[in-house]
């Protein structure tokens, strides 16, 4: 019976993944200008006509239409099938390491982090509508006995938020400019709620490593690596790796 439920959880995550991937990219594309993104009908970027079921079918729909809109022939961005494949990869990753309720929670976490990373890359913001529910979900998992000591997870959330808030205040005091966004603070609070206080250092190690690689690539390509940079994708990577693989440097 338990094995059957685990199989159902894995199947549900895999089947839902491409749809969540497409929605994650849609959020990133329209946020924050289109308030009805979660409920409005999907429309062609070229002519604005509503998309039919064939165009919305994950990956297959894009391939069947040859990467072009049926209504007007405008090119359909390959970013959509890529996002759908990324979401599927996250679901399979979670299925390989977890099972049951934790598998479903992990898949949803991965899709939310994918959406946050894409939004931050495009807009330099991490919306509360995604970060705050992640905080609540992480604390809820611990209260349900699915992760660890609720006190450690609550402390992780508080320390995650407080540490970034303190760093932002210090930077603003010393430099007179904003250096860290509060979206980053809320995302690290969510990470603390999921992985507990003992996993926060691992999240930051991963995030700093990704950030350094990002800066090195930008410098190698002649970009301004010292300018404003979205840190959300790096934090999301650290969050995901620590959640699934455990802390590499616990307190």
N, C-alpha and C positions, 0 to 999 in steps of 0.2 A: 504493500500500500504506500509506504513512504517513498520507495523507489519510483512508483508510478507518479506520485505528486511531484517529485523532483524532475521527472521527464516532462511533465506538463509545464512546469515552471520554465524549463529550458526552452521548450517549444514556443511558449507564449512570448518569451523575451526575443527569440530569434525572429518570429513572425512580425512582431511589433517594431523591431529595430529600424527597418528602412523608413517606415512612416515617421517615426520620431526624428530620424536623421534629416528627412526632408523638412519637417517642421522646425527643427533647430536652425537650419539655414534660412528658412523663411523669416523666422524671428530676427536673425541677424541682419537680413536684408531690409526689413521694414521697421525695425525698432530704431528710435522711439516715435517715428512719424505716424505710423498707422496703428491707432489704438485698437482697431478691430481685428488685428492680425490673428488672434486666437479663435475668432468666430466667423470672420468674413470668408466669402468664397474665394478660392485661389483663382487668380487672373493672369492672363498672359502679360508679360512685361512689355511686349512689343505693341499690342493694340488694346489691351485692357479687357478683352473678352474673357468670360468665364471658361476655365479649363474643364474638359470632359474627363471621364474616368480613365481613358487610355493615356492621357497626358500625365495623370496623377499616379499611375501605377509605378511603384518604386523601381528604379533602374531599368526595368523592362520597358516601361512607357517611353523613357527617353530614347532607348535604343530602337524601339519600333518606329518612332517618329523621325529617326535619323538625326536627332539633335535639333530639330526645327519644329516650331509651333505649327499645328495643323491649321489654325485659324488664319494666320497671316504670313507664315513662312519665316518669321523672325527666329534667329538662332536661340536655342535653349541652352542656358549655361550648363556646362559639364560639372559645375560645382554641386548641383543637386544630386546626381548619381554618386559623386564622390562622397558627399556628406552621408548619403544613405548607406554606402559601403562602410564608411567609418563607424556609423552607429551599429551596423551589423557586426563589425569587428569587435567593438566594445562589448556587445552582448555575448559573443562567442568567448571572449576573454573572461568575462564574468562566469560564464557557464563552465569553463574549464577549471575554475578555482573555487566556486561556491555552489550552493544548492538551495532548493526550497525558497523560503521567504527572503533569505539573504541574497540569493541569486536575483530575484526580482528587484529588490532594493538596490543592488549593485548596478543592474542594467539601467534603472531609472536615474541613478546617480551619474553614471557615465554619460547618458544622453543630456542631462542637465548641465554637466560640465562642458560637454561639446558645445551646447548652445551658448553658455557663458563665454567660452573661449572665442567663438566666432563673433559674438556681439562685441566683446572687448577689442578684438582686432579691428573691427569696423568703426566703432564709435568711441572707444576709450572709456566705456562705462560698463559696470556690472550691475544690472537692475535688481532692485530689492525684491521684485516679484519672483525672482529665481533664487537669490541667495538666502533670503529669510526663511522660505519653506524648507530649504536644505538644513538650516540650523534646527528647525523644529523636528524634521524627520530624523536627524541624527540623535537628538535627545530622546525622541520617541522610541527609537530602536533600543537604546540603552535601558529605558524604563520598562520596555517589554521583555527585557532579559535576553535580547538577541545579540548584544555586543559585549558590554562590560559594565563595570561599576558606574551607575548613573552620576555619582558625584565626580568621578574622574572625567566623564564626558562633559558635564556642566562646567567644570573647571577648565577643561580644554577650550570650550567655546568662549568663556570669559577671557582666558589668557590670550587666545588667538585674536580676539577683537581688541583687547586692551593693549597688546604689544604693538600692533600696527597703529592704533590711535596715538599711543605715546610717541612712536617714531615720527608720525606725521606732525604732531605738535612740536616736537623738538626741531624738525627740519624747518618748519614754518617760522619758528622763533629765531633760528640761527641764520636762515637764508632769506626770509621774508617772502617766500613763495611756497605754493603747495607742491609737495613732493610725492605724496602717496594719497591715493583716493580712498574714500571710506568704503567703496565697493570691495576693495582688496581686504579691508578689515573684516567685513561681513563674510567674505568667502573664506578667510582663514578661521573665522569663528565657526563657520559650518564644518570646516575640516576638523577643528577641535572637537565639535559635537559628535562627529562620526568616528574619529580615530582615538579620541581621548587625549589627555594632557601628555601622555608618554609618546604620542606619535607626532606632536607638533614640530619637534626639531627635525624629524625626517621629512616632513612636508616642506619645510623651509630649505633643507639641504637640496632636495630635488629641484625646488623652484629656483634657487640661486644657480644651480648647475645649468638648468635650461636657460635662465636669463643670461648667463655668461656665454653660452653657445650662441644665443640669439645676437648678442652684442658683437661677438667675434665674426659671425656671418655678415652682419650689417657693415662692420668695418672693412671686411674683405671685399665687399661689393661697392665700397665707396660711399656708403650711407652715413647719416649722422647718428651714430650709436649712442651719443650722449644726450640726444634730445628725448622728448617724452616718449615713453615706450609702454605699451599695455603689458601689465604684469599678470593679468588674469590667466592667460594660457599657461604660464609657468606655474602659477599656484594650482591650477586645475590638474596639471601633470603630477605635481607633488602629492596632491590630495588623492588622486586615483591610484598612484603607485603605492602609497603608504596604506591605503584602505585594502587593496587586494593582496599586497605582498608583505605587509607588516613594516614596522619602523626599522630603518637601518641604523638609527642613532637615537634610541630612547633616552629620555631623561633618567 
